[in-house]
Structures are given as structure tokens and as C-alpha cells.
Amino acid sequence: MNFVRVLQQQRRILTIERTMKSLVARREYSRMSLIGNLVQDARVIERGSDKEPMVAIKVATNDRMGRESREAGREPTSSYHDILSFNPGLNKYLSEFKKGSLVHVEADVKMQQQEQSPDSGYQPPIVRLTLREITKLRNPKSD
């Protein structure tokens, strides 16, 4: 009886380990989730005759303020995020997004090293955001 209980416990542990390994394998990616307003209308960018066009959007998000900053009367600041979409089906939908729309964006994040040259000094890496999903939470406010 005791032996059976030990075997059942070992089986549960192995199942949990397998589950954890599969979760870790699926979670090895860089993704950013943003909620903010479009700063400008979505822009369609042609990439030559042999490639599909891409769409660029710029999303403004509010930076968090600490209590000290609020109490000191500092103005809130914003961050601006340039996001590209290479998905032709999504691009048709995106091209209709207008300035002021409140959106929720899921984007893949990639750090891209710039070419270093002695003349230009240090060139910091560029953060590339590639659109995966977008949801319009609110249309722009009318004037």
C-alpha cells in the first residue's frame, strides 16, 4: 500500500516537471503589451514592387509617476512607440485606424545592434516592435 502511494506521488511529480518544461519552452519570447493613443493616422509604406507594403503606427503611452513626483506637482510624461506590421491581412484593417484611437497592442520586441564606426562614436541598439495583435478600444473623439 505504501509502495503504491509512493509511485503515485512520483508520477505526479514527473507530470508537473513535464508541464513546467513545456511552459518554459513556450514562454521564451519577447513581447510587449501597450495601451495608448495613436499619435497619427496609420501610415502605409510601400516597400518596392516585389514586397507587400507595411503599415506603421505610433502609440503614445503615459509614463508612471511616483508619489513624490505627483506631490511635487510635476507634469506627467509620455513615451512614443513606433510599431510596424508586415501582415497583409492585418494591414488592410490597420490602414483605417485614425489619430486619437485608443488601442491595445501586442508586439514582438527585438533589439537590433547598429553598425559601429569609429567616426560616429557609440551607436545604441534600436528596439524594433513588430505588431502581432491590435484591438481598438475606443474611436477618436470627434471635434
CNS distance restraints for C-alpha pairs under 8 A (distance, minus, plus):
assign (resid   1 and name CA) (resid   5 and name CA) 6.49 0.50 0.50
assign (resid   2 and name CA) (resid   6 and name CA) 6.38 0.50 0.50
assign (resid   3 and name CA) (resid   7 and name CA) 6.34 0.50 0.50
assign (resid   4 and name CA) (resid   8 and name CA) 6.25 0.50 0.50
assign (resid   5 and name CA) (resid   9 and name CA) 6.21 0.50 0.50
assign (resid   6 and name CA) (resid  10 and name CA) 6.18 0.50 0.50
assign (resid   7 and name CA) (resid  11 and name CA) 6.15 0.50 0.50
assign (resid   8 and name CA) (resid  12 and name CA) 6.30 0.50 0.50
assign (resid   9 and name CA) (resid  13 and name CA) 6.32 0.50 0.50
assign (resid  10 and name CA) (resid  14 and name CA) 6.24 0.50 0.50
assign (resid  11 and name CA) (resid  15 and name CA) 6.19 0.50 0.50
assign (resid  12 and name CA) (resid  16 and name CA) 6.20 0.50 0.50
assign (resid  13 and name CA) (resid  17 and name CA) 6.17 0.50 0.50
assign (resid  14 and name CA) (resid  18 and name CA) 6.15 0.50 0.50
assign (resid  15 and name CA) (resid  19 and name CA) 6.16 0.50 0.50
assign (resid  16 and name CA) (resid  20 and name CA) 6.13 0.50 0.50
assign (resid  17 and name CA) (resid  21 and name CA) 6.19 0.50 0.50
assign (resid  18 and name CA) (resid  22 and name CA) 6.29 0.50 0.50
assign (resid  19 and name CA) (resid  23 and name CA) 6.22 0.50 0.50
assign (resid  20 and name CA) (resid  24 and name CA) 6.19 0.50 0.50
assign (resid  21 and name CA) (resid  25 and name CA) 6.25 0.50 0.50
assign (resid  22 and name CA) (resid  26 and name CA) 6.33 0.50 0.50
assign (resid  23 and name CA) (resid  27 and name CA) 6.23 0.50 0.50
assign (resid  24 and name CA) (resid  28 and name CA) 6.57 0.50 0.50
assign (resid  29 and name CA) (resid 108 and name CA) 7.85 0.50 0.50
assign (resid  30 and name CA) (resid 108 and name CA) 5.79 0.50 0.50
assign (resid  30 and name CA) (resid 109 and name CA) 5.27 0.50 0.50
assign (resid  30 and name CA) (resid 110 and name CA) 7.24 0.50 0.50
assign (resid  31 and name CA) (resid 106 and name CA) 6.82 0.50 0.50
assign (resid  31 and name CA) (resid 107 and name CA) 5.56 0.50 0.50
assign (resid  31 and name CA) (resid 108 and name CA) 4.45 0.50 0.50
assign (resid  31 and name CA) (resid 109 and name CA) 5.47 0.50 0.50
assign (resid  32 and name CA) (resid 105 and name CA) 7.91 0.50 0.50
assign (resid  32 and name CA) (resid 106 and name CA) 5.76 0.50 0.50
assign (resid  32 and name CA) (resid 107 and name CA) 5.27 0.50 0.50
assign (resid  32 and name CA) (resid 108 and name CA) 6.29 0.50 0.50
assign (resid  32 and name CA) (resid 109 and name CA) 6.53 0.50 0.50
assign (resid  33 and name CA) (resid 104 and name CA) 7.20 0.50 0.50
assign (resid  33 and name CA) (resid 105 and name CA) 5.62 0.50 0.50
assign (resid  33 and name CA) (resid 106 and name CA) 4.67 0.50 0.50
assign (resid  33 and name CA) (resid 107 and name CA) 6.55 0.50 0.50
assign (resid  34 and name CA) (resid  61 and name CA) 7.37 0.50 0.50
assign (resid  34 and name CA) (resid 103 and name CA) 7.95 0.50 0.50
assign (resid  34 and name CA) (resid 104 and name CA) 5.68 0.50 0.50
assign (resid  34 and name CA) (resid 105 and name CA) 5.12 0.50 0.50
assign (resid  34 and name CA) (resid 106 and name CA) 6.66 0.50 0.50
assign (resid  35 and name CA) (resid  61 and name CA) 6.63 0.50 0.50
assign (resid  35 and name CA) (resid 102 and name CA) 7.22 0.50 0.50
assign (resid  35 and name CA) (resid 103 and name CA) 5.68 0.50 0.50
assign (resid  35 and name CA) (resid 104 and name CA) 4.47 0.50 0.50
assign (resid  35 and name CA) (resid 105 and name CA) 6.39 0.50 0.50
assign (resid  36 and name CA) (resid  59 and name CA) 5.76 0.50 0.50
assign (resid  36 and name CA) (resid  60 and name CA) 5.31 0.50 0.50
assign (resid  36 and name CA) (resid  61 and name CA) 4.76 0.50 0.50
assign (resid  36 and name CA) (resid  62 and name CA) 7.58 0.50 0.50
assign (resid  36 and name CA) (resid 102 and name CA) 5.56 0.50 0.50
assign (resid  36 and name CA) (resid 103 and name CA) 5.67 0.50 0.50
assign (resid  36 and name CA) (resid 104 and name CA) 6.80 0.50 0.50
assign (resid  37 and name CA) (resid  59 and name CA) 5.45 0.50 0.50
assign (resid  37 and name CA) (resid  60 and name CA) 5.36 0.50 0.50
assign (resid  37 and name CA) (resid  61 and name CA) 6.95 0.50 0.50
assign (resid  37 and name CA) (resid  99 and name CA) 7.56 0.50 0.50
assign (resid  37 and name CA) (resid 100 and name CA) 5.40 0.50 0.50
assign (resid  37 and name CA) (resid 101 and name CA) 5.44 0.50 0.50
assign (resid  37 and name CA) (resid 102 and name CA) 4.45 0.50 0.50
assign (resid  37 and name CA) (resid 103 and name CA) 6.13 0.50 0.50
assign (resid  38 and name CA) (resid  57 and name CA) 6.99 0.50 0.50
assign (resid  38 and name CA) (resid  58 and name CA) 5.69 0.50 0.50
assign (resid  38 and name CA) (resid  59 and name CA) 4.62 0.50 0.50
assign (resid  38 and name CA) (resid  60 and name CA) 6.34 0.50 0.50
assign (resid  38 and name CA) (resid  98 and name CA) 7.13 0.50 0.50
assign (resid  38 and name CA) (resid  99 and name CA) 5.05 0.50 0.50
assign (resid  38 and name CA) (resid 100 and name CA) 5.11 0.50 0.50
assign (resid  38 and name CA) (resid 101 and name CA) 5.50 0.50 0.50
assign (resid  38 and name CA) (resid 102 and name CA) 6.62 0.50 0.50
assign (resid  38 and name CA) (resid 103 and name CA) 7.33 0.50 0.50
assign (resid  39 and name CA) (resid  58 and name CA) 5.64 0.50 0.50
assign (resid  39 and name CA) (resid  59 and name CA) 5.85 0.50 0.50
assign (resid  39 and name CA) (resid  60 and name CA) 6.27 0.50 0.50
assign (resid  39 and name CA) (resid  99 and name CA) 5.48 0.50 0.50
assign (resid  39 and name CA) (resid 100 and name CA) 6.34 0.50 0.50
assign (resid  40 and name CA) (resid  57 and name CA) 7.31 0.50 0.50
assign (resid  40 and name CA) (resid  58 and name CA) 6.60 0.50 0.50
assign (resid  40 and name CA) (resid  98 and name CA) 6.68 0.50 0.50
assign (resid  40 and name CA) (resid  99 and name CA) 4.31 0.50 0.50
assign (resid  40 and name CA) (resid 100 and name CA) 7.29 0.50 0.50
assign (resid  41 and name CA) (resid  57 and name CA) 7.26 0.50 0.50
assign (resid  41 and name CA) (resid  95 and name CA) 7.92 0.50 0.50
assign (resid  41 and name CA) (resid  96 and name CA) 7.93 0.50 0.50
assign (resid  41 and name CA) (resid  97 and name CA) 6.06 0.50 0.50
assign (resid  41 and name CA) (resid  98 and name CA) 4.32 0.50 0.50
assign (resid  41 and name CA) (resid  99 and name CA) 4.57 0.50 0.50
assign (resid  42 and name CA) (resid  55 and name CA) 6.59 0.50 0.50
assign (resid  42 and name CA) (resid  56 and name CA) 5.89 0.50 0.50
assign (resid  42 and name CA) (resid  57 and name CA) 4.97 0.50 0.50
assign (resid  42 and name CA) (resid  58 and name CA) 7.73 0.50 0.50
assign (resid  42 and name CA) (resid  94 and name CA) 6.59 0.50 0.50
assign (resid  42 and name CA) (resid  95 and name CA) 5.40 0.50 0.50
assign (resid  42 and name CA) (resid  96 and name CA) 7.06 0.50 0.50
assign (resid  42 and name CA) (resid  97 and name CA) 5.71 0.50 0.50
assign (resid  42 and name CA) (resid  98 and name CA) 6.44 0.50 0.50
assign (resid  42 and name CA) (resid  99 and name CA) 7.66 0.50 0.50
assign (resid  43 and name CA) (resid  55 and name CA) 5.45 0.50 0.50
assign (resid  43 and name CA) (resid  56 and name CA) 5.20 0.50 0.50
assign (resid  43 and name CA) (resid  57 and name CA) 6.54 0.50 0.50
assign (resid  43 and name CA) (resid  95 and name CA) 6.69 0.50 0.50
assign (resid  44 and name CA) (resid  53 and name CA) 6.60 0.50 0.50
assign (resid  44 and name CA) (resid  54 and name CA) 5.88 0.50 0.50
assign (resid  44 and name CA) (resid  55 and name CA) 4.48 0.50 0.50
assign (resid  44 and name CA) (resid  56 and name CA) 6.54 0.50 0.50
assign (resid  44 and name CA) (resid  95 and name CA) 6.62 0.50 0.50
assign (resid  45 and name CA) (resid  53 and name CA) 5.52 0.50 0.50
assign (resid  45 and name CA) (resid  54 and name CA) 5.26 0.50 0.50
assign (resid  45 and name CA) (resid  55 and name CA) 5.85 0.50 0.50
assign (resid  45 and name CA) (resid  56 and name CA) 7.27 0.50 0.50
assign (resid  46 and name CA) (resid  52 and name CA) 7.28 0.50 0.50
assign (resid  46 and name CA) (resid  53 and name CA) 4.49 0.50 0.50
assign (resid  46 and name CA) (resid  54 and name CA) 6.60 0.50 0.50
assign (resid  47 and name CA) (resid  51 and name CA) 5.77 0.50 0.50
assign (resid  47 and name CA) (resid  52 and name CA) 6.64 0.50 0.50
assign (resid  47 and name CA) (resid  53 and name CA) 5.45 0.50 0.50
assign (resid  47 and name CA) (resid  54 and name CA) 7.26 0.50 0.50
assign (resid  48 and name CA) (resid  52 and name CA) 7.79 0.50 0.50
assign (resid  48 and name CA) (resid  53 and name CA) 7.86 0.50 0.50
assign (resid  52 and name CA) (resid  86 and name CA) 7.64 0.50 0.50
assign (resid  52 and name CA) (resid  88 and name CA) 6.94 0.50 0.50
assign (resid  53 and name CA) (resid  86 and name CA) 7.27 0.50 0.50
assign (resid  53 and name CA) (resid  88 and name CA) 7.56 0.50 0.50
assign (resid  54 and name CA) (resid  84 and name CA) 6.84 0.50 0.50
assign (resid  54 and name CA) (resid  85 and name CA) 5.59 0.50 0.50
assign (resid  54 and name CA) (resid  86 and name CA) 4.92 0.50 0.50
assign (resid  54 and name CA) (resid  87 and name CA) 7.44 0.50 0.50
assign (resid  54 and name CA) (resid  88 and name CA) 7.58 0.50 0.50
assign (resid  54 and name CA) (resid  91 and name CA) 6.93 0.50 0.50
assign (resid  55 and name CA) (resid  84 and name CA) 5.78 0.50 0.50
assign (resid  55 and name CA) (resid  85 and name CA) 5.18 0.50 0.50
assign (resid  55 and name CA) (resid  86 and name CA) 6.89 0.50 0.50
assign (resid  55 and name CA) (resid  91 and name CA) 5.99 0.50 0.50
assign (resid  55 and name CA) (resid  94 and name CA) 7.23 0.50 0.50
assign (resid  55 and name CA) (resid  95 and name CA) 6.97 0.50 0.50
assign (resid  56 and name CA) (resid  82 and name CA) 6.95 0.50 0.50
assign (resid  56 and name CA) (resid  83 and name CA) 5.72 0.50 0.50
assign (resid  56 and name CA) (resid  84 and name CA) 4.60 0.50 0.50
assign (resid  56 and name CA) (resid  85 and name CA) 6.42 0.50 0.50
assign (resid  57 and name CA) (resid  82 and name CA) 5.93 0.50 0.50
assign (resid  57 and name CA) (resid  83 and name CA) 5.35 0.50 0.50
assign (resid  57 and name CA) (resid  84 and name CA) 6.55 0.50 0.50
assign (resid  58 and name CA) (resid  80 and name CA) 6.59 0.50 0.50
assign (resid  58 and name CA) (resid  81 and name CA) 5.46 0.50 0.50
assign (resid  58 and name CA) (resid  82 and name CA) 4.56 0.50 0.50
assign (resid  58 and name CA) (resid  83 and name CA) 6.20 0.50 0.50
assign (resid  59 and name CA) (resid  80 and name CA) 5.69 0.50 0.50
assign (resid  59 and name CA) (resid  81 and name CA) 5.17 0.50 0.50
assign (resid  59 and name CA) (resid  82 and name CA) 6.65 0.50 0.50
assign (resid  59 and name CA) (resid  83 and name CA) 7.77 0.50 0.50
assign (resid  60 and name CA) (resid  78 and name CA) 6.31 0.50 0.50
assign (resid  60 and name CA) (resid  79 and name CA) 5.63 0.50 0.50
assign (resid  60 and name CA) (resid  80 and name CA) 4.55 0.50 0.50
assign (resid  60 and name CA) (resid  81 and name CA) 6.40 0.50 0.50
assign (resid  61 and name CA) (resid  78 and name CA) 5.48 0.50 0.50
assign (resid  61 and name CA) (resid  79 and name CA) 5.35 0.50 0.50
assign (resid  61 and name CA) (resid  80 and name CA) 6.51 0.50 0.50
assign (resid  62 and name CA) (resid  76 and name CA) 7.19 0.50 0.50
assign (resid  62 and name CA) (resid  77 and name CA) 6.11 0.50 0.50
assign (resid  62 and name CA) (resid  78 and name CA) 4.47 0.50 0.50
assign (resid  62 and name CA) (resid  79 and name CA) 6.38 0.50 0.50
assign (resid  63 and name CA) (resid  76 and name CA) 6.91 0.50 0.50
assign (resid  63 and name CA) (resid  77 and name CA) 5.59 0.50 0.50
assign (resid  63 and name CA) (resid  78 and name CA) 5.34 0.50 0.50
assign (resid  63 and name CA) (resid  79 and name CA) 6.54 0.50 0.50
assign (resid  64 and name CA) (resid  76 and name CA) 7.81 0.50 0.50
assign (resid  65 and name CA) (resid  69 and name CA) 6.04 0.50 0.50
assign (resid  65 and name CA) (resid  70 and name CA) 6.54 0.50 0.50
assign (resid  65 and name CA) (resid  76 and name CA) 6.79 0.50 0.50
assign (resid  66 and name CA) (resid  70 and name CA) 6.45 0.50 0.50
assign (resid  67 and name CA) (resid  71 and name CA) 6.08 0.50 0.50
assign (resid  68 and name CA) (resid  72 and name CA) 6.01 0.50 0.50
assign (resid  69 and name CA) (resid  73 and name CA) 6.40 0.50 0.50
assign (resid  69 and name CA) (resid  74 and name CA) 5.52 0.50 0.50
assign (resid  70 and name CA) (resid  74 and name CA) 5.90 0.50 0.50
assign (resid  70 and name CA) (resid  75 and name CA) 7.88 0.50 0.50
assign (resid  82 and name CA) (resid 129 and name CA) 6.98 0.50 0.50
assign (resid  83 and name CA) (resid 107 and name CA) 7.61 0.50 0.50
assign (resid  83 and name CA) (resid 128 and name CA) 7.50 0.50 0.50
assign (resid  83 and name CA) (resid 129 and name CA) 5.02 0.50 0.50
assign (resid  83 and name CA) (resid 130 and name CA) 5.76 0.50 0.50
assign (resid  83 and name CA) (resid 131 and name CA) 6.19 0.50 0.50
assign (resid  84 and name CA) (resid 129 and name CA) 6.42 0.50 0.50
assign (resid  84 and name CA) (resid 130 and name CA) 5.04 0.50 0.50
assign (resid  84 and name CA) (resid 131 and name CA) 5.81 0.50 0.50
assign (resid  85 and name CA) (resid  90 and name CA) 7.67 0.50 0.50
assign (resid  85 and name CA) (resid  91 and name CA) 6.69 0.50 0.50
assign (resid  85 and name CA) (resid 130 and name CA) 5.85 0.50 0.50
assign (resid  85 and name CA) (resid 131 and name CA) 5.02 0.50 0.50
assign (resid  85 and name CA) (resid 132 and name CA) 7.62 0.50 0.50
assign (resid  86 and name CA) (resid  91 and name CA) 7.27 0.50 0.50
assign (resid  86 and name CA) (resid 130 and name CA) 7.81 0.50 0.50
assign (resid  86 and name CA) (resid 131 and name CA) 7.82 0.50 0.50
assign (resid  87 and name CA) (resid  91 and name CA) 5.92 0.50 0.50
assign (resid  88 and name CA) (resid  92 and name CA) 6.67 0.50 0.50
assign (resid  89 and name CA) (resid  93 and name CA) 7.19 0.50 0.50
assign (resid  90 and name CA) (resid  94 and name CA) 6.08 0.50 0.50
assign (resid  91 and name CA) (resid  95 and name CA) 5.91 0.50 0.50
assign (resid  92 and name CA) (resid  96 and name CA) 7.32 0.50 0.50
assign (resid  93 and name CA) (resid  97 and name CA) 7.57 0.50 0.50
assign (resid  97 and name CA) (resid 101 and name CA) 6.97 0.50 0.50
assign (resid  98 and name CA) (resid 139 and name CA) 7.94 0.50 0.50
assign (resid  98 and name CA) (resid 140 and name CA) 6.93 0.50 0.50
assign (resid  99 and name CA) (resid 140 and name CA) 6.65 0.50 0.50
assign (resid 100 and name CA) (resid 139 and name CA) 7.18 0.50 0.50
assign (resid 100 and name CA) (resid 140 and name CA) 4.48 0.50 0.50
assign (resid 100 and name CA) (resid 141 and name CA) 6.91 0.50 0.50
assign (resid 101 and name CA) (resid 136 and name CA) 6.89 0.50 0.50
assign (resid 101 and name CA) (resid 137 and name CA) 7.53 0.50 0.50
assign (resid 101 and name CA) (resid 138 and name CA) 5.73 0.50 0.50
assign (resid 101 and name CA) (resid 139 and name CA) 4.74 0.50 0.50
assign (resid 101 and name CA) (resid 140 and name CA) 4.45 0.50 0.50
assign (resid 101 and name CA) (resid 141 and name CA) 7.89 0.50 0.50
assign (resid 102 and name CA) (resid 136 and name CA) 6.07 0.50 0.50
assign (resid 102 and name CA) (resid 137 and name CA) 5.32 0.50 0.50
assign (resid 102 and name CA) (resid 138 and name CA) 4.97 0.50 0.50
assign (resid 102 and name CA) (resid 139 and name CA) 6.55 0.50 0.50
assign (resid 102 and name CA) (resid 140 and name CA) 7.18 0.50 0.50
assign (resid 103 and name CA) (resid 134 and name CA) 6.76 0.50 0.50
assign (resid 103 and name CA) (resid 135 and name CA) 5.58 0.50 0.50
assign (resid 103 and name CA) (resid 136 and name CA) 4.51 0.50 0.50
assign (resid 103 and name CA) (resid 137 and name CA) 5.25 0.50 0.50
assign (resid 103 and name CA) (resid 138 and name CA) 7.06 0.50 0.50
assign (resid 104 and name CA) (resid 134 and name CA) 5.66 0.50 0.50
assign (resid 104 and name CA) (resid 135 and name CA) 5.13 0.50 0.50
assign (resid 104 and name CA) (resid 136 and name CA) 6.49 0.50 0.50
assign (resid 104 and name CA) (resid 137 and name CA) 6.81 0.50 0.50
assign (resid 105 and name CA) (resid 131 and name CA) 7.21 0.50 0.50
assign (resid 105 and name CA) (resid 132 and name CA) 7.71 0.50 0.50
assign (resid 105 and name CA) (resid 133 and name CA) 5.86 0.50 0.50
assign (resid 105 and name CA) (resid 134 and name CA) 4.56 0.50 0.50
assign (resid 105 and name CA) (resid 135 and name CA) 6.59 0.50 0.50
assign (resid 106 and name CA) (resid 131 and name CA) 6.26 0.50 0.50
assign (resid 106 and name CA) (resid 132 and name CA) 5.54 0.50 0.50
assign (resid 106 and name CA) (resid 133 and name CA) 5.01 0.50 0.50
assign (resid 106 and name CA) (resid 134 and name CA) 6.33 0.50 0.50
assign (resid 107 and name CA) (resid 129 and name CA) 5.67 0.50 0.50
assign (resid 107 and name CA) (resid 130 and name CA) 5.14 0.50 0.50
assign (resid 107 and name CA) (resid 131 and name CA) 4.35 0.50 0.50
assign (resid 107 and name CA) (resid 132 and name CA) 5.11 0.50 0.50
assign (resid 107 and name CA) (resid 133 and name CA) 6.91 0.50 0.50
assign (resid 108 and name CA) (resid 128 and name CA) 7.97 0.50 0.50
assign (resid 108 and name CA) (resid 129 and name CA) 5.58 0.50 0.50
assign (resid 108 and name CA) (resid 130 and name CA) 5.12 0.50 0.50
assign (resid 108 and name CA) (resid 131 and name CA) 6.49 0.50 0.50
assign (resid 108 and name CA) (resid 132 and name CA) 6.76 0.50 0.50
assign (resid 109 and name CA) (resid 127 and name CA) 6.76 0.50 0.50
assign (resid 109 and name CA) (resid 128 and name CA) 5.75 0.50 0.50
assign (resid 109 and name CA) (resid 129 and name CA) 4.90 0.50 0.50
assign (resid 109 and name CA) (resid 130 and name CA) 6.70 0.50 0.50
assign (resid 110 and name CA) (resid 127 and name CA) 5.77 0.50 0.50
assign (resid 110 and name CA) (resid 128 and name CA) 5.08 0.50 0.50
assign (resid 110 and name CA) (resid 129 and name CA) 6.64 0.50 0.50
assign (resid 111 and name CA) (resid 125 and name CA) 6.15 0.50 0.50
assign (resid 111 and name CA) (resid 126 and name CA) 5.71 0.50 0.50
assign (resid 111 and name CA) (resid 127 and name CA) 4.70 0.50 0.50
assign (resid 111 and name CA) (resid 128 and name CA) 6.20 0.50 0.50
assign (resid 112 and name CA) (resid 125 and name CA) 5.42 0.50 0.50
assign (resid 112 and name CA) (resid 126 and name CA) 5.10 0.50 0.50
assign (resid 112 and name CA) (resid 127 and name CA) 6.26 0.50 0.50
assign (resid 112 and name CA) (resid 128 and name CA) 6.93 0.50 0.50
assign (resid 113 and name CA) (resid 124 and name CA) 7.16 0.50 0.50
assign (resid 113 and name CA) (resid 125 and name CA) 4.46 0.50 0.50
assign (resid 113 and name CA) (resid 126 and name CA) 6.38 0.50 0.50
assign (resid 114 and name CA) (resid 123 and name CA) 6.06 0.50 0.50
assign (resid 114 and name CA) (resid 124 and name CA) 6.84 0.50 0.50
assign (resid 114 and name CA) (resid 125 and name CA) 5.73 0.50 0.50
assign (resid 114 and name CA) (resid 126 and name CA) 7.09 0.50 0.50
assign (resid 115 and name CA) (resid 123 and name CA) 7.34 0.50 0.50
assign (resid 116 and name CA) (resid 120 and name CA) 7.34 0.50 0.50
assign (resid 116 and name CA) (resid 121 and name CA) 7.20 0.50 0.50
assign (resid 116 and name CA) (resid 122 and name CA) 6.58 0.50 0.50
assign (resid 116 and name CA) (resid 123 and name CA) 6.17 0.50 0.50
assign (resid 117 and name CA) (resid 121 and name CA) 6.50 0.50 0.50
assign (resid 117 and name CA) (resid 122 and name CA) 7.89 0.50 0.50
